[in-house]
């Protein structure tokens, strides 16, 4: 039987926030980190579009540039938001696993 490839389920803003939970990073470092922990490669347009939205929402902030690279970090609001989102994902995953166990 061939397995249908639906791709990875990903939400760029959550992936970026999860990456920054490990500490401040610039765009390329975020991309490399996300690919390592999630197996998802964000293109530059997706990455920087999501970063811009996260900044406007006050979930991340830019730090002073370092050698032409601008690092970003989570804000206190971003930490609270990410915790809430990950808790919701954990609840969703637990429910799905319980339902699968009955099949």
Secondary structure in CASP SS format (residue, H / E / C, confidence):
PFRMAT SS
TARGET T0000
AUTHOR 0000-0000-0000
METHOD secondary structure of the structure
MODEL  1
X C 1.00
X C 1.00
X C 1.00
X C 1.00
X C 1.00
X C 1.00
X C 1.00
X C 1.00
X C 1.00
X C 1.00
X C 1.00
X H 1.00
X H 1.00
X H 1.00
X H 1.00
X H 1.00
X H 1.00
X H 1.00
X H 1.00
X H 1.00
X C 1.00
X C 1.00
X C 1.00
X C 1.00
X E 1.00
X E 1.00
X H 1.00
X H 1.00
X H 1.00
X H 1.00
X H 1.00
X H 1.00
X H 1.00
X H 1.00
X H 1.00
X H 1.00
X H 1.00
X H 1.00
X C 1.00
X C 1.00
X C 1.00
X C 1.00
X C 1.00
X H 1.00
X H 1.00
X H 1.00
X H 1.00
X H 1.00
X H 1.00
X H 1.00
X H 1.00
X H 1.00
X H 1.00
X H 1.00
X H 1.00
X H 1.00
X C 1.00
X C 1.00
X C 1.00
X E 1.00
X E 1.00
X E 1.00
X C 1.00
X C 1.00
X C 1.00
X E 1.00
X C 1.00
X C 1.00
X E 1.00
X C 1.00
X E 1.00
X E 1.00
X E 1.00
X E 1.00
X C 1.00
X H 1.00
X H 1.00
X H 1.00
X H 1.00
X H 1.00
X H 1.00
X H 1.00
X H 1.00
X H 1.00
X H 1.00
X H 1.00
X H 1.00
X H 1.00
X H 1.00
X H 1.00
X H 1.00
X H 1.00
X H 1.00
X H 1.00
X H 1.00
X H 1.00
X H 1.00
X H 1.00
X H 1.00
X H 1.00
X H 1.00
X C 1.00
X C 1.00
END
